[in-house]
Amino acid sequence: MSFAGLLINHMRVIQVSSAGDEWNEPTETIGPAIACRVMYDTRLMKDYKGEEVLSGAKIFCKPEHITFEHEDQLQLDIEGYAKNHPIITIKQPQNSVILHHAEVWVK
């Protein structure tokens, strides 16, 4: 089975723009659905700020789909895209030749 065949879920990226609107509030843009695989996993880990937080899930996706940053959030199809999950950390493991997948840990 190929890696793409394992991506049975979907996520949407909510990109948060710091430019804001006319009241200087951050604006959110919701992107299209991206194939992924969600694995719920409660784990104590450090976020990109170095603070310890409790994770809710690890999401696997293709490395070329990582077009977002830590300030953005994710919505998952298995929750009906109803909840915004803050991103804890983004990891891109690689072998000696290529990046073969990406892991996104969310709250």
Secondary structure, 3 states (H helix, E strand, C coil): CCHHHHCCEEEEEEEEECCCCCCCCCEEEEEEEEEEEEEEEEEEEECCCCCEEEEEEEEEECHHHCCCCCCCEEEEHHHCCCCCEEEEEEECCECCCCECCEEEEEC
